[in-house]
Amino acid sequence: MEYLIRNCEIADLTKLVVLCQKHAEFEKADYDPEGKEEGLKKELFNENPKLFCLVVAAKQTIVGYVSYTFDFSTWSAGYYMYMDCLFLEENARNFGIGEVLIHKLKEIGKEKNCVNMQWRTPQFNERAIKFYHRIGAKGKDKVCFFLDL
């Protein structure tokens, strides 16, 4: 599969929202696309963005994305990269693209002097968990909580 990994562009946002919806469905989560394109545009393309996104471009469209932020760890007394989402359409899987995306994030994190990279995945996503273990990541058993505000 021929593809290019690049920074998300404003023209990608409509398709990015579709990929977010597919990602949510895959993770058995609710997702309302209403207002998401505007919200993503505001955070990705302002003077001081807090959210960053790489996309996987193939054949005039995007077939995957990885989004990330930076946060500070009290325990590590340093910044870390948080991989918020990593998703590839079914037809873009098994080409090693996920590993390339992780490698690119590691490079970015090192450039930003991050102490580590963190992320979450559902326990039922066994395929992703095997992949993460294969690339040397270690999991911690924690319960993820959400409190609506």
Helices and strands as residue ranges (DSSP letters): E 4-7, G 10-12, H 13-26, H 36-44, E 52-58, E 61-73, E 78-88, G 90-92, H 97-111, E 117-118, H 126-134
